[in-house]
Amino acid sequence: MKVLVSMAAALSVAATPAVSAPARAGTAGPGKVAAGKVCADCVKATMQRLVAPDMKGRACGTTEENAAARYLADRLKAYRAKGAAPGGGFLQAVRFRTPTYAAPPSLAVGGLTLTQGREIVALDPGEAAAGPLALVGLAAPEAAAGKIAVYDAPYDPKAVAAFVRAGAAAVVVPAPDRILRAWDQLAARAPGGVEIVGAESVGVGQPPSPRQVVIFARPETLAQLRGLEGRPARFAAPRGQPVLETSYNVLGVIPGTAPDADRQAVLLSAHYDHVGVRNGVVYPGANDDASGTAAVLEFARLLGARKAPKRTVHFALFGCEEAGGHGAKVFLAHPPTPLADLVANLEFEMIGVPDPADRTRLMLTGWERTNLGPALRDHGASIGPDRYPEENFFQRSDNYELAKKGVVAQTISAWPVPPTYHQPTDDLDHVDLTFMAEVIQSLAEPVKWLLNSDFRPEWTPGGKP
C-alpha cells in the first residue's frame, strides 16, 4: 500500500524453498482439500515464496520483482487460468523511465548542511531554491515570500500550502509520524516525473517549480534551524540521467459461460511488489502485499477447480504499486478487456494481520461509496466499513485508478495500520496465516455468488470519485 503524503536481469525464478506440497483442489482426505475449501498450504506456499530471502523485498523494476512475476504467472497457469496479457501470455510489460538525483538533495544554511535521508526528506522537489531563512510559525503566509520558511509549528498541510502559494522559496516543516515511520523509503524515492512508456506518465514535461519545495525535517533538525534565522539558505536537488526499467503485470482470466460473460466481467487484483532493500535491510512485504497476492491466487485456484462461472473473471497482479502505481496505469492504458465491461474490481491489500478492534472481520475501503460491500456481507462475507476513513485508504491502492475511470473498484483489507507497515518486520512471523485462510474462506462463496448472479454493483449518489 502506498504511503500517502499530502504533496504524492535475470527473469528466471529461483528455486522455491521447501514447503508443504499444496493440496489438490476438488478432493478430500489427508493432505487434500475439499472442493470449495481454501487450501491453507497453498496460501502459505505463496507467502513463503514471495518473502523468501532471494526475493529481497520485490522492489519495483528489480530482478527480484521480475522473478516474482514469473512465479505468479506459473501459479495462475497451474490453476487453469488462461493468459490475458498481449499475445495470450501472462506477463504484461510495464516499462518506465525513472529520473535520478545527481547528488542527494540538501539544504545548506549557516555552515550547516542537511542531507536527504539523514536530517531531511524532500518529496518531488524542484532542483533549487534560495533565500534567507525565516521562522514563520503561525505568521501570515505573506511573511514567507521569497524566503526559506521554517514552519515552526505542528505540521498542518493547509497552512504549508498557504505559504507555498504566498511565494515561499521553500518550506521546512516538522515531519509528522507517518513520514518518520517511512523515512528511509521516502528518502530513497526518485524525483517526480516518471515516464511510463505507452501509458499515462506522472509530471513528464512539467517539473515542479523551484519555488514549490516542501522539506520534512526531523525534530532535532528543526531545533538546529531555530538559531539560524536570517542566514542565507540554499536548497539543491540536482538531476541525473533517467534510468529505463521494466516491471510486469501478471494477468490471467477464466472465461465465463454466459453469452455476455465478457461484458459483465469481474476483476480480482492485488499488487505483488514491495519496497525492497533500504540501507542494506530487506523489507519482506509479507502483509503488504504478499497477503493480497496469495488471496488472489487462491481465488484463481478455487475458481479453476470448479465449473466456469457465468461471468468472466480476470486476475491482475500489479507491479510497481509502491512506486506510484505504474502497473495499474499500464493496465488502464492497455486493459485485457474494455473497462466498460468490468462490473466490479476487488483489490486485496494487507489481509495478513487482524485488526485488534475486530479480529474476525475485513474492511472494504469506500464502503459508503457503492452497494457492493453490503451485498457481499449479505451473502456471508466477513466484511464491514472502513474503520480508518481519515487515512484515505480508498485512494491509496490500485483500485483507485480504476475507480476514477468509473469501475466500481474497492480494496479489501484487514488492519491497514499495523506496526509492521513498511518495516523490516513485515515478515511471515508477523502475519496470521490461520486468519488469512479464514477470511479468504468467508469470501469464497460471496465471490462465487457475484460471478454467477445478475447483480451489478453501483455507485451511491456522490460516491464516484
Secondary structure, DSSP 8 states (H G I E B T S, - for coil): -----------S------------TT--STT---TTS--HHHHHHHHHHHTSGGGTT-BTTSHHHHHHHHHHHHHHHHTT-EE-SGGG-SEEEEEEEE--BSS--EEEETTEEEEBTTTEEESS--SEEEEEEEE-TTS-GGGGBTSEEE--SS--HHHHHHHHHTTBSEEEEE--HHHHHTHHHHHT---S--EETTS--SSTT----TT--EEEE-HHHHHHHGGGTTSEEEEE--B---EEEEEEEEEEEE--SSTTGGGGEEEEEEE--B-EEETTEEE--IIIIIHHHHHHHHHHHHHHTSS--SS-EEEEEES-TTTTSHHHHHHHHS-SS-GGGEEEEEEE---SS-BTTBTT-EEETTGGGBSHHHHHHHTT--EEE-S-GGG-GGGSSTHHHHHHTT--EEEEES-SS-TTTTSTT-SGGGS-HHHHHHHHHHHHHHHHHHHHS-----B-TTT--
